[in-house]
């Protein structure tokens, strides 16, 4: 029986992944590089980042530093002004909160996470959130989810992880915690072979939990 739910953030609770891609695409264009979506999805699935394209084209880390800062500004503008809502999320979480303790485990920076969730009400249903600065190694390493269950005082068999990406699934799999993949068009090309469960939408999670 599951008692604890660890949620990924981007693509699961808010629709932000497309805007992070767009921010990277815009800034790499200023460096004369075209960040194509299939390439981006592959490197993200493997745990890399968009700057890999720059490195492959001989651009140094020293050159990239100011562009990374500009990318962050573009992304924060997107998440502040674009519609990133996923339908019925708060209603779903309100129902789940009656039976389960929940937390958010994300590879987002704390600054971006707090901006995303400002006045959104989603974190009100959570025990806590962990961002990329708050554990040793990011997904696909197991560290984020192992830190999550430790903070929740939860056993692995009592916990389920909700993800939408291959990188997140790999993190859950490496942590030896069951993972349900929620369908997301943005990550549909990812390899989800190691998933324990699949749901078409977050609204299906409560029914899944009653079955397992």
Beta strands, then each sheet from edge to edge (+ up, - down):
strand 1: 4-7
strand 2: 101-105
strand 3: 129-130
strand 4: 159-163
strand 5: 179-182
strand 6: 197-199
sheet 1: 3+ 2+ 1+ 4+ 5+ 6+
end
